[in-house]
Amino acid sequence: MLSSNPGLSISDEKRYVGIIFFLFAVQIMSWVPRFPEVKVNLDLSNGEFGTYLSIGATGTVVAMLSTGHLVQKYGSRVVLIISALTMCIAASTLVHLQSPLIFIFVNMLNGGSIAAFNIAINAQAFHAQDRAGEMIISRQHGYWTIGALVTAIFSGIMVDVVSITTHITVLSAVLFLTIYYFVSKLGPELIKPSVHEKDDFKILDLFKSFRIDVLVSSALACGIIIEFATADWSAIYSKETIGVSGSLATIPYIASLIAMIIGRLGIHIVTRRIPLESMVKIGSIVGGVGFIGFITASNLLVDTSKTASFICAIAGFAIGGLGSSFLSPTLFTAANARSPQHSAVVVGQMGVVNAVLILIIKTVVAWTAQFTGSIAIALIIPGLMLISVAFMSKVAKGI
C-alpha cells in the first residue's frame, strides 16, 4: 500500500530518493576501479576472475524473486535497511579475501543484498514518479551514475594512497550510517506494509505470479551489458593491454560514467523534440558502433602509440556509455507500464530474467577474453548487443 501522507513534499521525496541512489552507487561501485588488486589477491586469470564475478549474479536471483513481494508485504524500510547493512558487510569482507571459494559465496551474498536494495529503492522511485506525474526514473538513475563517478575518481586516487582493505571497510561503515539516515528521512512516504491478505505469499506463489516480458527483457539485457562490461573490464584492459598505471586505468570508466550522467540527466530535454522510441534507436546504434570502432582502434594502436590507444579506449567506453545511458530507466518504466503488478514485483521479476541473461553474457565475454587472449575482441560482444536494441525500440513507444 502506498502512502499519500502530505507531511513529506514530492520535491523532498525526489531529493531523498536521489541521494540514496547516489549513496547506493558509491557503495557498490567503490571496489570496481580496484578490481585488478582483487584479481591479484585471489591469484586468478582473466577468465576465472570474470567468471567468479559473474557467479555473484546467482545470488541476485533469489533476492529478485522474493524482494518485490517482501516490499509489498512488509514495506520498503525494512528491506532497505537490512539489504544496506548486508551489502556493506559483504563488500568489506570481499576485499580481505584470498580464497576464491569463500569469495564466490560472499560475492553471492553481496549480489543478493545489492539486488534487494535495488528493487526497494526503485519501487520507492516509482512511488515518487507516480506522485510527481512525470518520468523521473532516468534522473534518479542519473544520480546513481554521479555516485558511481564520484567513487570511481575517489577510488582511483586511493589506489596509490591507501590499501584496498582500509579504503572499502571504512567507506562501507560510513555509507551504511548515511543511508540509514536518509531512509529515515523518507519515513512518511516510504512504501507501507500491506494490510491485505491477498498480499501474503508462499514460496510457490513466487513462481506462479512470475511473468516474463520477452521483448523488454531482451532489450534490457542487450542495452545494459556495455555498462557491466565497462565496469568489469575497462580498468583491466587499460592496465594489462595498454599498460597504463593503476590510477590512470580508471579514466575510461570515469569517462563512461560522465557520458552516462549527461545522457540520463539530459534525455528529458532531448525527448521534447525527438520521440523516445527514436532516441532508443539512435542511442543504441551510435553507442554500439562507436564502442566497437574505438575499442578496435585502441587495440590496433597499442604497439604504435600507447597514448593514441588510450585516447581511443576512453572515447570508446564514453560513447558506449552515452548511447546506453537512458536505456535502463526507459525499459524499466516500459515494463512497469506494461504490467498490472506492483512496481516492486515488476522490478524484481525483470531483475531475475536480467540477472540470468547478464550472468550468461558476462561469462561468455570473460572466456572469450581468456581463449582469444584479447579483451578487445571480447568487448565486441556487448557492442553488437547494444546495436541490436535498435530493432526492439518499439517497447518505448508511448511512455
C-alpha positions as CSV (number, residue, x, y, z in Angstrom):
1,M,0.0,0.0,0.0
2,L,1.4,3.4,-0.9
3,S,1.3,6.3,1.5
4,S,0.0,9.7,0.5
5,N,1.0,11.5,3.7
6,P,1.3,15.2,2.9
7,G,4.0,15.5,5.6
8,L,6.7,15.0,3.0
9,S,6.6,17.1,-0.2
10,I,7.2,15.4,-3.5
11,S,10.3,17.6,-4.0
12,D,11.7,16.3,-0.7
13,E,10.9,12.7,-1.6
14,K,12.6,13.0,-5.0
15,R,15.6,14.6,-3.4
16,Y,16.0,12.0,-0.7
17,V,15.5,9.1,-3.1
18,G,18.1,10.7,-5.4
19,I,20.5,11.0,-2.5
20,I,20.0,7.3,-1.7
21,F,20.6,6.3,-5.3
22,F,23.8,8.3,-5.1
23,L,25.0,6.6,-1.9
24,F,24.0,3.2,-3.3
25,A,26.3,3.7,-6.2
26,V,29.2,4.9,-4.1
27,Q,28.9,1.8,-2.0
28,I,28.6,-0.9,-4.7
29,M,30.9,0.6,-7.2
30,S,33.7,1.6,-4.8
31,W,35.7,-1.5,-5.3
32,V,35.3,-1.7,-9.1
33,P,38.3,0.5,-10.0
34,R,40.4,-1.7,-7.8
35,F,39.4,-5.0,-9.4
36,P,43.0,-5.5,-10.6
37,E,44.1,-5.7,-6.9
38,V,41.2,-8.1,-6.1
39,K,42.2,-10.3,-9.0
40,V,45.8,-10.4,-7.8
41,N,44.8,-11.1,-4.2
42,L,42.8,-14.2,-5.5
43,D,45.6,-15.2,-7.9
44,L,43.1,-15.7,-10.8
45,S,43.3,-15.4,-14.6
46,N,41.0,-13.0,-16.5
47,G,38.6,-15.8,-17.4
48,E,38.5,-17.1,-13.8
49,F,38.1,-13.7,-12.3
50,G,35.3,-12.7,-14.8
51,T,33.5,-16.0,-14.1
52,Y,33.7,-15.6,-10.3
53,L,32.3,-12.1,-10.6
54,S,29.5,-13.4,-12.8
55,I,28.6,-16.1,-10.3
56,G,27.7,-13.3,-7.9
57,A,24.7,-12.7,-10.2
58,T,23.3,-16.1,-9.0
59,G,22.8,-14.5,-5.6
60,T,20.6,-11.9,-7.1
61,V,18.1,-14.4,-8.5
62,V,16.7,-15.5,-5.1
63,A,16.6,-11.9,-3.9
64,M,14.9,-10.7,-7.0
65,L,12.3,-13.5,-6.9
66,S,11.3,-12.6,-3.4
67,T,12.2,-8.9,-2.7
68,G,9.3,-7.4,-4.7
69,H,6.8,-9.4,-2.7
70,L,8.6,-8.6,0.5
71,V,8.5,-4.9,-0.2
72,Q,4.8,-5.2,-1.0
73,K,4.1,-7.1,2.2
74,Y,6.5,-5.5,4.7
75,G,7.2,-2.1,3.2
76,S,10.4,-0.6,1.9
77,R,12.0,0.5,5.1
78,V,12.8,-3.0,6.4
79,V,14.1,-4.2,3.1
80,L,16.3,-1.1,2.5
81,I,17.9,-1.2,6.0
82,I,18.6,-4.9,6.1
83,S,19.9,-5.1,2.5
84,A,22.1,-1.9,3.0
85,L,23.7,-3.5,6.1
86,T,24.3,-6.8,4.4
87,M,25.9,-5.3,1.2
88,C,28.2,-3.1,3.3
89,I,29.4,-6.0,5.4
90,A,29.8,-8.2,2.3
91,A,31.9,-5.6,0.4
92,S,34.2,-5.1,3.4
93,T,34.7,-8.8,3.6
94,L,35.4,-9.4,-0.2
95,V,38.4,-7.1,-0.3
96,H,40.1,-9.1,2.6
97,L,39.7,-12.5,0.9
98,Q,42.4,-14.6,-0.7
99,S,40.4,-17.8,-1.0
100,P,38.5,-18.0,-4.4
101,L,35.9,-20.4,-2.9
102,I,35.0,-18.1,0.0
103,F,35.0,-15.2,-2.5
104,I,32.3,-16.9,-4.5
105,F,29.9,-17.3,-1.6
106,V,30.4,-13.8,-0.2
107,N,30.0,-12.4,-3.6
108,M,26.7,-14.2,-4.0
109,L,25.6,-12.7,-0.7
110,N,26.8,-9.3,-1.9
111,G,24.9,-9.7,-5.2
112,G,21.7,-10.7,-3.4
113,S,21.8,-7.8,-1.0
114,I,22.5,-5.3,-3.8
115,A,19.6,-6.8,-5.8
116,A,17.2,-6.4,-2.8
117,F,18.3,-2.8,-2.2
118,N,18.0,-2.0,-5.9
119,I,14.4,-3.3,-6.1
120,A,13.3,-1.5,-2.9
121,I,14.8,1.9,-3.9
122,N,13.5,1.6,-7.5
123,A,10.0,0.8,-6.1
124,Q,10.3,3.9,-4.0
125,A,11.4,5.9,-7.0
126,F,8.3,4.7,-8.9
127,H,6.2,5.9,-5.9
128,A,7.8,9.3,-6.3
129,Q,7.2,9.2,-10.0
130,D,3.5,8.5,-9.6
131,R,3.2,11.4,-7.1
132,A,5.1,13.7,-9.4
133,G,3.1,12.8,-12.5
134,E,6.2,12.9,-14.7
135,M,9.0,10.5,-15.7
136,I,11.8,11.0,-13.1
137,I,13.4,7.5,-13.1
138,S,16.0,8.5,-15.6
139,R,17.1,11.4,-13.5
140,Q,17.2,9.2,-10.3
141,H,19.4,6.7,-12.2
142,G,21.5,9.7,-13.2
143,Y,22.2,10.5,-9.6
144,W,23.2,6.8,-9.2
145,T,25.7,7.4,-12.0
146,I,27.0,10.5,-10.4
147,G,27.7,8.5,-7.3
148,A,29.5,5.9,-9.4
149,L,31.6,8.6,-10.9
150,V,32.5,10.2,-7.6
151,T,33.5,6.8,-6.2
152,A,35.5,5.9,-9.3
153,I,37.5,9.1,-9.0
154,F,38.0,8.7,-5.3
155,S,38.9,5.0,-5.6
156,G,41.3,5.9,-8.4
157,I,43.1,8.3,-6.1
158,M,43.1,5.9,-3.2
159,V,44.8,3.2,-5.3
160,D,48.2,4.8,-4.7
161,V,47.4,6.2,-1.2
162,V,45.7,3.5,1.0
163,S,45.2,-0.2,0.9
164,I,42.0,-1.6,-0.6
165,T,41.0,-3.2,2.7
166,T,41.2,0.1,4.7
167,H,39.5,2.0,1.8
168,I,36.5,-0.2,1.4
169,T,36.0,-1.1,5.1
170,V,35.9,2.5,6.4
171,L,33.9,3.7,3.4
172,S,31.2,0.9,3.9
173,A,30.8,1.7,7.6
174,V,30.3,5.5,6.9
175,L,27.9,4.8,4.0
176,F,25.6,2.5,5.9
177,L,25.1,5.1,8.6
178,T,24.4,7.7,6.0
179,I,22.0,5.5,4.0
180,Y,20.1,4.7,7.3
181,Y,19.7,8.5,8.0
182,F,18.2,9.3,4.6
183,V,15.9,6.2,4.6
184,S,14.6,7.5,8.0
185,K,14.1,11.0,6.4
186,L,11.8,9.4,3.8
187,G,9.6,8.0,6.6
188,P,6.2,9.5,5.8
189,E,6.4,8.4,2.2
190,L,8.1,5.0,2.5
191,I,6.1,2.2,0.9
192,K,4.0,0.9,3.8
193,P,3.4,-2.7,4.7
194,S,0.3,-4.2,3.0
195,V,-2.7,-5.0,5.3
196,H,-4.4,-7.1,2.6
197,E,-4.4,-10.9,3.0
198,K,-4.1,-11.2,-0.8
199,D,-0.5,-9.9,-0.5
200,D,0.5,-12.8,1.7
201,F,2.6,-15.2,-0.4
202,K,4.2,-18.6,-0.2
203,I,7.3,-19.9,-2.0
204,L,5.1,-21.4,-4.7
205,D,3.4,-18.1,-5.3
206,L,6.7,-16.6,-6.3
207,F,6.7,-18.8,-9.4
208,K,3.0,-18.8,-10.1
209,S,3.0,-15.0,-10.3
210,F,6.2,-14.8,-12.4
211,R,5.8,-13.1,-15.8
212,I,8.4,-12.6,-18.5
213,D,8.1,-9.8,-20.9
214,V,10.3,-11.2,-23.6
215,L,10.8,-8.1,-25.6
216,V,11.5,-5.7,-22.7
217,S,13.8,-8.3,-21.0
218,S,15.8,-8.9,-24.2
219,A,16.1,-5.2,-24.9
220,L,17.2,-4.5,-21.3
221,A,19.9,-7.2,-21.3
222,C,21.3,-6.1,-24.6
223,G,21.1,-2.4,-23.6
224,I,22.9,-2.5,-20.3
225,I,25.6,-5.2,-20.9
226,I,28.0,-2.4,-22.0
227,E,27.6,-0.8,-18.6
228,F,28.6,-4.1,-16.9
229,A,31.4,-4.8,-19.4
230,T,32.9,-1.3,-18.8
231,A,32.7,-1.8,-15.0
232,D,34.3,-5.2,-15.2
233,W,36.9,-4.8,-18.0
234,S,37.8,-1.1,-18.6
235,A,40.5,-0.9,-15.9
236,I,41.9,-4.3,-16.6
237,Y,42.0,-3.5,-20.4
238,S,43.8,-0.2,-19.7
239,K,46.3,-1.7,-17.3
240,E,47.1,-5.0,-18.9
241,T,46.6,-4.4,-22.7
242,I,47.6,-0.7,-23.0
243,G,50.0,-0.7,-20.0
244,V,48.9,2.4,-18.1
245,S,49.4,2.9,-14.4
246,G,46.8,1.8,-11.8
247,S,45.4,5.3,-11.2
248,L,45.2,6.2,-14.9
249,A,43.5,2.9,-15.6
250,T,40.2,4.2,-14.1
251,I,39.9,7.1,-16.6
252,P,38.0,5.1,-19.3
253,Y,35.5,4.0,-16.7
254,I,35.2,7.6,-15.4
255,A,34.7,8.9,-19.0
256,S,31.9,6.3,-19.4
257,L,30.2,7.4,-16.2
258,I,30.4,11.1,-17.2
259,A,28.8,10.2,-20.5
260,M,26.0,8.3,-18.8
261,I,25.3,11.2,-16.4
262,I,24.9,13.5,-19.4
263,G,22.6,11.1,-21.1
264,R,20.4,10.3,-18.0
265,L,20.1,13.9,-16.8
266,G,19.6,15.3,-20.3
267,I,17.3,12.8,-22.0
268,H,14.1,14.5,-20.9
269,I,15.3,17.7,-22.7
270,V,16.1,15.8,-25.9
271,T,12.8,13.9,-25.9
272,R,10.9,17.2,-26.1
273,R,11.9,17.3,-29.7
274,I,12.7,13.7,-30.6
275,P,10.4,10.8,-29.6
276,L,11.8,8.4,-27.0
277,E,11.4,5.5,-29.4
278,S,13.6,7.2,-31.9
279,M,16.2,8.1,-29.3
280,V,16.4,4.4,-28.3
281,K,17.3,3.6,-31.9
282,I,19.8,6.4,-32.3
283,G,21.5,5.8,-28.9
284,S,21.9,2.0,-29.4
285,I,23.3,2.3,-32.9
286,V,25.6,5.2,-32.3
287,G,26.7,3.8,-28.9
288,G,27.3,0.3,-30.2
289,V,29.1,1.2,-33.4
290,G,31.2,3.9,-31.7
291,F,32.1,1.5,-28.9
292,I,33.3,-1.3,-31.2
293,G,35.1,1.1,-33.5
294,F,37.1,2.9,-30.9
295,I,38.0,-0.1,-28.9
296,T,39.2,-1.9,-32.0
297,A,41.2,1.1,-33.0
298,S,42.7,1.2,-29.5
299,N,43.8,-2.4,-29.7
300,L,45.4,-1.8,-33.1
301,L,47.3,1.2,-31.9
302,V,48.8,-0.4,-28.7
303,D,52.2,-1.2,-30.3
304,T,52.3,2.1,-32.3
305,S,51.3,4.7,-29.7
306,K,50.1,3.9,-26.2
307,T,48.8,7.5,-25.9
308,A,46.6,7.2,-29.0
309,S,45.5,3.8,-27.9
310,F,44.5,5.1,-24.5
311,I,42.6,8.0,-26.0
312,C,40.7,5.7,-28.3
313,A,39.8,3.4,-25.4
314,I,38.5,6.4,-23.4
315,A,36.4,7.5,-26.4
316,G,35.0,4.0,-27.0
317,F,33.9,3.5,-23.4
318,A,32.4,7.0,-23.3
319,I,30.4,6.6,-26.5
320,G,29.1,3.2,-25.3
321,G,28.1,4.8,-22.0
322,L,26.3,7.7,-23.7
323,G,24.4,5.5,-26.1
324,S,23.2,3.1,-23.4
325,S,22.7,5.7,-20.6
326,F,19.0,6.1,-20.7
327,L,18.0,2.6,-21.8
328,S,17.8,1.0,-18.4
329,P,15.4,3.6,-16.8
330,T,13.4,3.7,-20.1
331,L,13.0,0.0,-20.2
332,F,12.1,-0.4,-16.5
333,T,9.4,2.3,-17.0
334,A,8.1,0.4,-20.1
335,A,8.0,-2.8,-18.1
336,N,6.1,-1.1,-15.3
337,A,3.6,0.4,-17.7
338,R,3.0,-2.9,-19.5
339,S,2.4,-4.9,-16.2
340,P,-0.6,-4.8,-13.8
341,Q,1.6,-6.0,-10.9
342,H,3.1,-3.8,-8.1
343,S,6.2,-1.9,-9.3
344,A,8.4,-3.7,-6.8
345,V,7.3,-7.0,-8.1
346,V,7.9,-5.9,-11.7
347,V,11.4,-4.6,-11.0
348,G,12.2,-7.9,-9.2
349,Q,10.9,-10.1,-12.0
350,M,12.6,-8.1,-14.6
351,G,15.7,-8.3,-12.5
352,V,15.6,-12.1,-12.3
353,V,15.5,-12.5,-16.0
354,N,18.1,-9.8,-16.5
355,A,20.4,-11.4,-13.9
356,V,20.3,-14.8,-15.6
357,L,21.0,-13.2,-19.0
358,I,23.7,-11.0,-17.7
359,L,25.4,-13.9,-16.0
360,I,25.5,-15.9,-19.2
361,I,26.7,-12.9,-21.3
362,K,29.4,-11.9,-18.8
363,T,30.7,-15.4,-18.6
364,V,30.8,-15.6,-22.4
365,V,32.7,-12.2,-22.5
366,A,35.1,-13.4,-19.8
367,W,36.0,-16.7,-21.5
368,T,36.2,-15.0,-25.0
369,A,38.9,-12.8,-23.5
370,Q,40.6,-15.8,-22.0
371,F,40.5,-18.0,-25.1
372,T,41.4,-15.3,-27.6
373,G,43.9,-13.6,-25.4
374,S,42.3,-10.3,-26.3
375,I,39.9,-8.3,-24.1
376,A,39.2,-6.0,-27.2
377,I,37.8,-8.9,-29.1
378,A,35.6,-10.0,-26.2
379,L,34.2,-6.4,-25.9
380,I,32.8,-6.6,-29.5
381,I,30.1,-8.8,-28.0
382,P,28.5,-6.1,-25.8
383,G,28.9,-3.6,-28.6
384,L,26.9,-5.8,-31.0
385,M,24.2,-6.4,-28.4
386,L,23.8,-2.7,-27.9
387,I,23.2,-2.2,-31.6
388,S,20.5,-4.9,-31.5
389,V,18.4,-2.8,-29.2
390,A,17.5,-0.6,-32.2
391,F,15.4,-3.5,-33.5
392,M,13.4,-3.7,-30.2
393,S,12.8,0.1,-29.8
394,K,9.0,-0.2,-30.1
395,V,8.9,-1.1,-26.4
396,A,9.5,2.6,-25.7
397,K,6.5,3.8,-27.7
398,G,4.0,5.8,-25.8
399,I,5.8,6.1,-22.4
